[in-house]
Amino acid sequence: MTEAPPVWAGAERLLAEVAQRLEHPVAPPWREAVRRVNREAFLPGRVWLRDGAGGYRACDREREPRRWADAAASDEPLVTRLTDDGIPLSSASAPSTVLRMLEQARLRDGARVLEIGTGTGYHAALLAARLGDGRVTTIELDGSLADRARAALERAGFPGVRVESGDGALGCPPAAPYDAVLATCAIREVPQAWLEQTRPGAVIVAPWASSWLAYGTLTLARQPTGAARGRFAPGGSYMAMRGAHGAAVSELEDVYRPGHVPERSTTALSPWAVAGTALDAAFAVGLAVPDVWHSWDTSGQHAPTRLWLVDDAATSWAAVDHDGHQAGRFAVAQWGPRRLWDEVAAAYRRWEADGSPDIARHTLTVAPDRAAAVLR
């Protein structure tokens, strides 16, 4: 008689927090996987927790064992690496975020899965606990992370997970074809390799991040023709996929120069309408103008509040200023070959004309030569 695997001591607390966040109990197959997979075994000895002031505070297992264990059993994202500037470089996602994605995939027993972004290995362990030995392939761009995750998976009793190091956008051809591709990093477009390495009927689930907004989860169904169709759902804010096929990156200093002479105008559209807390509007803008990002400037150097817009190619910029008094008229400056504010404002007006649809109204069709987001 096979002995039942041990149950992780922190599992019940974690499951309760996850159920509260998801607003429904965790499905039985995944509930058993959470009980079997000890999250602590996949975390480094030092993690960084939010400090309540917009930054992070280190938590060492040796110095603060109870606080570290509480963090491991909590439904919170845990930063595992910081840059010298204190910016998160990698993290262990909140378990509720992980389980929401796993539920969205609707995996059948015995499915073969490709995971993009191994991270700590915890997500791959949950998949292996649910699907069985030899069913999970995971790929990580950072070779050192891949090595640590491989060792953690073996120690935790999941040696059958195939861990590769490489660019996840290229998939992993040797283990293809797959019944599902699950990404733990956000994408701006669907790599063609994922379609080529999946069977008809396979599902692709990935967090979405336009240049404008990192928000939403895309679920696609692979068609017999090689295309894929699906829709977006709320939630799923992840770090962007890195590598040759990752997100374009630029800094304001790459394009803005004090000597630039911009075209000036005014607008009645509030910058907060397109770059504030209205996520449905910002999501629609990001789809319609996919290669423009923004940042807020409250330094007072140019205006009491300024919204900067910059294109990924670092060829154009725009600025929308609030003078601290008027709420119905804003100063606009635009420089470069593109009029970025005009493009964003036009996208927002189209979204309004379509009835201000929420994120779930947007669908995506991916063909071998292009991807298009449409309203259904």
C-alpha positions as MATLAB code, in Angstrom:
seq = 'MTEAPPVWAGAERLLAEVAQRLEHPVAPPWREAVRRVNREAFLPGRVWLRDGAGGYRACDREREPRRWADAAASDEPLVTRLTDDGIPLSSASAPSTVLRMLEQARLRDGARVLEIGTGTGYHAALLAARLGDGRVTTIELDGSLADRARAALERAGFPGVRVESGDGALGCPPAAPYDAVLATCAIREVPQAWLEQTRPGAVIVAPWASSWLAYGTLTLARQPTGAARGRFAPGGSYMAMRGAHGAAVSELEDVYRPGHVPERSTTALSPWAVAGTALDAAFAVGLAVPDVWHSWDTSGQHAPTRLWLVDDAATSWAAVDHDGHQAGRFAVAQWGPRRLWDEVAAAYRRWEADGSPDIARHTLTVAPDRAAAVLR';
ca = [
       0.000    0.000    0.000;
       1.418    3.375   -1.078;
       1.982    5.787    1.781;
       0.181    9.115    1.375;
       2.514   12.091    0.852;
       2.960   14.332    3.898;
       0.810   17.431    4.215;
       2.631   20.740    4.512;
       1.914   22.350    7.890;
       1.172   25.753    6.360;
      -1.208   24.410    3.727;
      -4.548   24.924    5.488;
      -3.820   28.529    6.381;
      -2.680   29.224    2.837;
      -5.711   27.513    1.304;
      -8.032   29.582    3.499;
      -6.381   32.837    2.418;
      -6.407   31.805   -1.237;
     -10.111   30.879   -1.087;
     -10.878   34.276    0.391;
      -8.941   36.053   -2.350;
     -10.475   33.930   -5.132;
     -13.941   34.156   -3.539;
     -14.407   30.406   -3.919;
     -12.802   27.262   -2.490;
      -9.766   25.917   -4.295;
     -10.743   23.079   -6.631;
     -10.031   19.612   -5.156;
      -7.135   18.613   -7.468;
      -5.293   21.845   -6.783;
      -6.179   21.764   -3.092;
      -4.406   18.447   -2.784;
      -1.437   19.796   -4.732;
      -1.119   22.748   -2.325;
      -1.179   20.348    0.609;
       1.526   18.208   -0.932;
       3.883   20.992   -2.068;
       5.680   22.801    0.739;
       6.082   26.392   -0.450;
       8.901   26.906    2.039;
      11.054   24.421    0.139;
      11.033   26.706   -2.900;
      11.890   29.992   -1.235;
      15.394   31.329   -0.650;
      16.579   31.973    2.871;
      16.128   35.701    2.322;
      13.008   37.282    0.850;
      11.813   40.865    0.753;
       8.405   41.882    2.093;
       6.516   45.115    1.507;
       7.343   47.644    4.190;
       4.102   49.646    3.932;
       5.927   52.713    2.620;
       6.331   51.702   -1.023;
       9.552   49.785   -0.468;
      10.729   46.387    0.733;
      12.317   45.038    3.897;
      14.509   41.949    3.968;
      13.359   38.912    5.944;
      15.987   36.269    6.749;
      14.957   32.775    7.718;
      17.811   32.382   10.214;
      17.222   35.712   11.962;
      13.421   35.796   11.838;
      12.265   32.183   11.390;
       8.669   32.814   12.488;
       8.208   35.888   10.305;
       9.769   34.064    7.357;
       7.493   31.021    7.853;
       4.433   33.276    8.183;
       5.350   34.925    4.893;
       5.729   31.538    3.194;
       2.259   30.479    4.359;
       0.626   33.766    3.346;
      -1.158   34.543    0.116;
       1.300   37.309   -0.731;
       3.941   37.774   -3.434;
       7.456   37.499   -2.049;
      10.330   39.298   -3.745;
      13.281   36.947   -4.124;
      15.773   39.293   -5.801;
      16.205   43.073   -5.791;
      18.336   45.351   -7.947;
      20.817   47.664   -6.257;
      18.163   50.369   -6.598;
      15.637   48.333   -4.628;
      13.528   47.345   -7.646;
      12.152   43.764   -7.681;
      13.941   41.614  -10.235;
      12.210   38.315   -9.508;
       9.523   37.158   -7.133;
       7.425   34.262   -5.926;
       3.902   35.121   -7.034;
       0.995   35.189   -4.618;
      -0.423   31.623   -4.516;
      -3.931   32.893   -5.329;
      -2.573   34.420   -8.538;
      -0.887   31.119   -9.390;
      -3.973   29.046   -8.639;
      -6.278   31.362  -10.552;
      -4.157   30.758  -13.643;
      -4.054   27.016  -13.048;
      -7.842   26.918  -12.751;
      -8.214   28.979  -15.930;
      -6.165   26.398  -17.821;
      -8.723   23.636  -17.033;
      -6.035   20.965  -17.356;
      -7.128   17.396  -17.860;
      -5.490   14.434  -16.135;
      -2.182   13.508  -17.694;
      -1.804   16.697  -19.738;
       1.676   17.644  -20.923;
       2.482   21.219  -19.940;
       5.155   23.740  -20.853;
       5.710   26.393  -18.208;
       7.391   29.648  -19.213;
       9.344   31.175  -16.331;
      10.430   28.620  -13.730;
      11.268   31.098  -10.995;
      11.513   29.281   -7.679;
       9.997   26.066   -9.079;
       6.889   26.185   -6.853;
       4.483   26.583   -9.786;
       6.089   23.637  -11.590;
       5.826   21.546   -8.414;
       2.088   22.222   -8.174;
       1.711   21.170  -11.805;
       3.710   17.988  -11.217;
       1.724   17.150   -8.084;
      -1.479   17.493  -10.113;
      -0.421   15.899  -13.425;
       2.127   13.255  -12.483;
       5.730   12.391  -13.241;
       7.225   13.389  -16.588;
       4.358   15.685  -17.581;
       5.874   19.101  -16.863;
       8.588   20.985  -18.740;
       9.637   24.387  -17.441;
      12.050   26.905  -18.946;
      13.862   29.787  -17.248;
      15.972   32.500  -18.852;
      18.247   32.882  -15.828;
      20.481   29.825  -15.658;
      21.234   30.218  -11.955;
      17.509   30.341  -11.137;
      16.948   27.257  -13.275;
      19.681   25.391  -11.389;
      18.237   26.329   -7.992;
      14.708   25.402   -9.050;
      15.879   22.049  -10.412;
      17.581   21.241   -7.110;
      14.522   22.350   -5.109;
      12.209   20.207   -7.232;
      14.410   17.147   -6.763;
      14.605   17.671   -2.993;
      10.835   18.103   -2.824;
      10.206   14.814   -4.613;
       9.592   16.015   -8.180;
      12.668   14.853  -10.127;
      10.529   14.178  -13.200;
      10.062   17.888  -13.943;
      12.216   18.838  -16.913;
      13.956   22.153  -16.165;
      15.603   23.960  -19.074;
      17.482   27.245  -19.304;
      16.716   29.480  -22.270;
      14.409   32.047  -23.844;
      10.841   31.014  -23.057;
       9.539   32.747  -26.173;
      11.186   29.960  -28.163;
       9.452   27.240  -26.165;
      11.138   23.861  -25.725;
      10.880   21.818  -28.954;
      12.433   18.565  -27.657;
       9.532   17.943  -25.262;
       6.771   19.120  -27.634;
       3.926   18.812  -28.436;
       2.156   20.181  -25.373;
      -1.445   20.245  -24.218;
      -0.924   23.579  -22.494;
       1.507   26.475  -22.254;
       1.376   28.457  -19.010;
       3.440   31.614  -18.578;
       4.397   33.024  -15.196;
       5.675   36.204  -16.829;
       3.705   38.801  -18.766;
       3.765   38.937  -22.570;
       3.017   41.671  -25.096;
       2.479   39.303  -27.980;
       1.995   35.565  -28.314;
       5.179   33.862  -29.549;
       4.600   31.770  -32.633;
       6.711   28.973  -31.134;
       4.002   28.383  -28.542;
       1.457   27.730  -31.300;
       3.853   25.520  -33.239;
       4.632   23.381  -30.182;
       1.047   22.763  -29.035;
      -1.574   20.273  -30.148;
      -4.938   21.350  -31.577;
      -7.226   22.017  -28.634;
      -4.332   23.017  -26.379;
      -4.693   26.008  -24.082;
      -2.301   28.913  -23.673;
      -2.614   31.016  -20.517;
      -0.419   34.060  -20.012;
      -0.517   37.334  -18.100;
      -0.730   40.322  -20.425;
       1.314   43.512  -20.344;
       1.042   46.212  -22.961;
       3.575   49.009  -22.753;
       0.812   51.103  -21.192;
      -0.488   48.677  -18.553;
       0.608   45.352  -17.049;
      -2.791   43.829  -16.322;
      -5.030   41.008  -17.422;
      -4.715   37.313  -18.196;
      -5.096   35.915  -21.703;
      -6.515   32.429  -22.284;
      -6.259   31.063  -25.823;
      -7.432   27.825  -27.438;
      -5.207   26.419  -30.173;
      -7.182   25.751  -33.348;
      -6.603   22.899  -35.849;
      -5.520   25.531  -38.403;
      -2.581   26.581  -36.204;
      -4.259   29.819  -35.144;
      -5.459   30.519  -31.609;
      -8.469   32.378  -30.245;
      -9.392   33.496  -26.787;
     -10.192   36.312  -24.434;
      -8.880   38.341  -21.551;
      -9.844   38.243  -17.892;
      -9.099   40.653  -15.045;
      -6.105   40.176  -12.784;
      -2.703   38.644  -13.340;
      -0.196   41.475  -12.994;
       3.225   39.858  -13.506;
       6.749   40.954  -14.325;
       7.381   41.149  -18.060;
       9.041   38.322  -19.947;
      12.719   39.019  -20.468;
      15.000   37.923  -23.279;
      15.264   38.547  -26.997;
      11.498   38.408  -27.377;
      10.680   40.304  -24.184;
       9.366   43.785  -23.606;
      10.971   46.830  -25.163;
      12.571   49.071  -22.588;
      13.448   52.749  -22.737;
      13.946   55.611  -20.307;
      12.612   59.131  -20.497;
      16.176   60.377  -20.789;
      16.582   58.295  -23.967;
      14.291   60.635  -25.882;
      13.538   63.818  -23.927;
      15.930   66.744  -24.170;
      15.349   70.171  -22.549;
      16.156   71.835  -25.890;
      13.302   70.146  -27.751;
      10.674   72.480  -29.179;
       7.381   70.569  -28.951;
       4.030   71.234  -30.538;
       1.741   72.726  -27.888;
      -2.019   72.485  -27.441;
      -4.637   71.838  -24.775;
      -7.002   68.979  -24.059;
     -10.208   68.489  -22.109;
      -9.416   64.807  -21.566;
      -8.031   64.246  -18.105;
      -4.736   62.321  -18.018;
      -6.157   60.405  -15.047;
      -8.904   59.025  -17.325;
      -6.346   57.067  -19.354;
      -3.610   56.473  -16.784;
      -5.403   56.394  -13.450;
      -7.330   53.755  -11.572;
      -9.820   53.037  -14.387;
      -8.173   49.783  -15.461;
     -10.697   48.924  -18.180;
      -9.969   52.205  -19.950;
      -6.205   51.883  -19.520;
      -6.319   48.288  -20.766;
      -8.169   49.356  -23.921;
      -5.669   52.156  -24.526;
      -2.818   49.682  -24.152;
      -4.318   47.379  -26.773;
      -5.006   50.201  -29.234;
      -1.652   51.946  -28.736;
       0.567   48.980  -27.813;
       3.996   50.584  -27.977;
       3.605   53.671  -25.769;
       4.330   53.809  -22.037;
       3.719   56.481  -19.435;
       4.940   57.726  -16.093;
       3.745   60.316  -13.596;
       5.943   63.250  -12.546;
       4.982   65.077   -9.356;
       8.389   66.648   -8.772;
       7.065   70.063   -9.749;
       9.956   70.593  -12.145;
       7.650   71.122  -15.123;
       4.160   71.364  -13.604;
       2.432   70.413  -10.332;
       1.512   67.110  -12.012;
       2.716   65.854  -15.392;
       1.919   62.690  -17.315;
       4.807   61.689  -19.562;
       4.239   59.516  -22.654;
       7.133   57.884  -24.526;
       7.163   55.389  -27.382;
       9.147   52.156  -27.028;
      11.373   53.156  -29.953;
      12.384   56.324  -28.036;
      11.602   58.584  -30.991;
       8.679   60.600  -29.619;
       7.365   61.972  -26.338;
       4.376   63.886  -25.030;
       3.493   65.566  -21.753;
       0.100   66.437  -20.283;
       0.187   68.964  -17.434;
      -2.243   69.723  -14.638;
      -1.638   73.183  -13.239;
      -3.000   72.278   -9.825;
      -6.198   74.274  -10.324;
      -8.176   73.606  -13.505;
      -9.845   70.223  -13.809;
     -11.304   70.714  -17.275;
      -8.340   71.848  -19.357;
      -4.779   70.486  -19.511;
      -1.688   71.695  -21.345;
      -0.232   69.277  -23.911;
       3.251   69.179  -25.429;
       4.174   66.674  -28.155;
       7.525   66.095  -29.838;
       8.799   63.674  -32.461;
       7.347   62.013  -35.550;
       4.357   60.682  -33.587;
       1.723   62.649  -31.690;
       1.451   60.262  -28.774;
      -1.218   62.091  -26.781;
      -3.392   62.381  -29.889;
      -3.111   58.608  -30.410;
      -3.958   57.828  -26.784;
      -6.864   60.286  -26.725;
      -8.270   58.811  -29.942;
      -8.041   55.294  -28.490;
      -9.881   56.431  -25.353;
     -12.645   58.072  -27.398;
     -13.107   54.875  -29.434;
     -13.358   52.904  -26.192;
     -16.065   55.299  -24.968;
     -17.913   55.058  -28.294;
     -17.878   51.246  -27.992;
     -19.741   51.520  -24.694;
     -16.744   51.544  -22.327;
     -16.344   47.731  -22.383;
     -14.608   45.976  -19.533;
     -11.544   43.829  -20.026;
     -13.560   40.614  -20.457;
     -15.149   42.007  -23.624;
     -11.809   41.967  -25.424;
     -10.778   38.934  -27.435;
      -7.571   38.036  -29.221;
      -7.024   36.068  -32.415;
      -3.498   34.957  -33.226;
      -2.631   33.832  -36.741;
       0.773   32.815  -38.135;
       1.408   36.324  -39.431;
      -0.321   38.654  -36.970;
      -2.340   39.085  -33.774;
      -5.411   41.285  -33.444;
      -7.455   42.313  -30.429;
     -11.147   42.835  -31.130;
     -14.365   43.487  -29.296;
     -16.956   40.765  -29.428;
];
